[in-house]
Amino acid sequence: MRASGLPYTIVRPGWFDYHGPDEHELLLLQGDKRHSGTPKDGAIERRQLAEVLVRSLTSDQAVRKTFELVSTKGPAQDDFDALFGNLEPDRRGAVDGVQDMNNMPLQDEPKQVREDLEAMIGTRSRIAS
């Protein structure tokens, strides 16, 4: 999606329904730094995830952003533009999200992935011309 040039928002939700009863405050994180593979990485209620996904569709502040979504103790927010606006946008044409670790350099991606990216970027260049 990032390399396509199309508008997008990539949401990486925490564990579904492992949140506490008083965890209503949304926490939008970048960099995909939580790797325990357990709910300790963060949790989100399905209803909260759905609301963030729907709100991102109508917010210019969410375009070209990649983030992890979890909830924490506190009240729910209602200003989603402010939440999305605090995030860094992804670099144009980048393969990875902003602040993501470079754990798979493009040259190490499987051949088919590299070919698909090249074809997509070439198509985008021809359309823009």
C-alpha positions as CSV (number, residue, x, y, z in Angstrom):
1,M,0.0,0.0,0.0
2,R,2.7,2.5,0.9
3,A,4.5,2.1,-2.4
4,S,1.3,2.3,-4.4
5,G,0.9,6.1,-4.0
6,L,-2.8,5.6,-3.1
7,P,-4.2,7.1,0.1
8,Y,-4.1,4.7,3.0
9,T,-4.1,4.2,6.7
10,I,-2.6,1.1,8.2
11,V,-3.8,0.2,11.7
12,R,-2.0,-2.6,13.6
13,P,-4.4,-3.5,16.4
14,G,-3.3,-5.0,19.7
15,W,-4.8,-8.2,21.1
16,F,-8.6,-8.2,20.8
17,D,-10.6,-8.1,24.0
18,Y,-7.8,-8.5,26.5
19,H,-8.3,-5.0,27.7
20,G,-9.3,-4.0,31.2
21,P,-12.7,-2.7,32.1
22,D,-11.3,0.8,32.7
23,E,-9.1,1.0,29.6
24,H,-10.9,3.3,27.3
25,E,-8.1,5.8,26.3
26,L,-6.7,5.0,22.9
27,L,-3.0,4.9,22.5
28,L,-1.6,5.2,18.9
29,L,2.0,4.1,18.7
30,Q,4.5,4.0,15.8
31,G,7.5,1.8,15.1
32,D,6.1,-1.7,15.8
33,K,8.3,-2.1,18.9
34,R,6.2,-4.5,21.0
35,H,7.2,-8.0,20.3
36,S,6.4,-10.2,23.3
37,G,3.7,-12.0,21.2
38,T,1.3,-11.8,24.2
39,P,-1.4,-9.4,25.4
40,K,1.4,-7.6,27.2
41,D,2.0,-5.9,23.9
42,G,-1.3,-4.1,24.3
43,A,-4.9,-4.9,23.9
44,I,-7.9,-3.2,22.2
45,E,-11.6,-3.7,22.3
46,R,-13.1,-4.7,19.0
47,R,-15.6,-1.8,19.2
48,Q,-12.7,0.6,19.7
49,L,-10.9,-0.8,16.7
50,A,-14.0,-0.5,14.6
51,E,-14.5,3.1,15.6
52,V,-10.9,4.0,14.8
53,L,-11.1,2.3,11.4
54,V,-14.3,4.2,10.5
55,R,-13.0,7.5,11.8
56,S,-9.8,7.1,9.8
57,L,-11.8,6.9,6.6
58,T,-13.0,10.5,7.0
59,S,-10.0,12.1,8.5
60,D,-7.3,13.8,6.4
61,Q,-5.1,13.6,9.4
62,A,-5.0,9.8,9.1
63,V,-3.8,9.6,5.5
64,R,-0.3,8.0,4.9
65,K,0.0,6.9,8.5
66,T,0.8,3.5,10.0
67,F,0.3,2.9,13.7
68,E,-0.3,0.3,16.4
69,L,-3.5,0.7,18.3
70,V,-4.0,-0.3,21.9
71,S,-6.0,1.1,24.9
72,T,-4.9,2.1,28.3
73,K,-6.5,3.2,31.6
74,G,-8.4,6.4,31.1
75,P,-11.4,8.0,29.5
76,A,-12.2,7.6,25.8
77,Q,-11.3,10.5,23.5
78,D,-13.6,12.0,20.9
79,D,-11.2,14.1,18.9
80,F,-9.8,11.6,16.4
81,D,-8.3,14.2,14.1
82,A,-6.1,15.2,17.1
83,L,-5.1,11.6,17.7
84,F,-4.2,11.0,14.0
85,G,-2.6,14.4,13.7
86,N,0.0,13.6,16.4
87,L,1.4,10.7,14.3
88,E,4.2,11.0,11.8
89,P,3.3,10.3,8.2
90,D,5.1,7.5,6.3
91,R,7.7,8.6,3.9
92,R,6.3,8.8,0.3
93,G,7.0,5.6,-1.6
94,A,8.5,3.9,1.4
95,V,8.0,0.2,1.9
96,D,8.1,0.3,5.7
97,G,6.1,2.4,8.1
98,V,7.7,5.5,9.8
99,Q,9.9,4.4,12.7
100,D,9.6,0.7,11.8
101,M,12.8,-1.2,12.3
102,N,14.6,-2.1,9.1
103,N,14.3,-5.8,9.8
104,M,13.9,-6.8,6.1
105,P,15.8,-4.6,3.8
106,L,14.2,-4.4,0.3
107,Q,17.1,-6.2,-1.3
108,D,16.5,-9.2,1.1
109,E,12.8,-9.5,0.2
110,P,11.8,-12.5,-1.9
111,K,12.2,-12.0,-5.6
112,Q,8.5,-12.0,-6.2
113,V,7.9,-9.2,-3.7
114,R,10.6,-7.1,-5.4
115,E,9.2,-7.7,-8.8
116,D,5.7,-6.9,-7.7
117,L,6.9,-3.6,-6.1
118,E,8.8,-2.7,-9.3
119,A,5.7,-3.4,-11.4
120,M,3.5,-1.3,-9.2
121,I,5.9,1.6,-9.0
122,G,6.4,1.4,-12.8
123,T,2.6,1.5,-13.4
124,R,2.2,4.4,-11.0
125,S,4.9,6.3,-12.9
126,R,3.2,5.7,-16.2
127,I,-0.2,6.9,-14.8
128,A,1.4,10.0,-13.4
129,S,3.0,10.9,-16.8
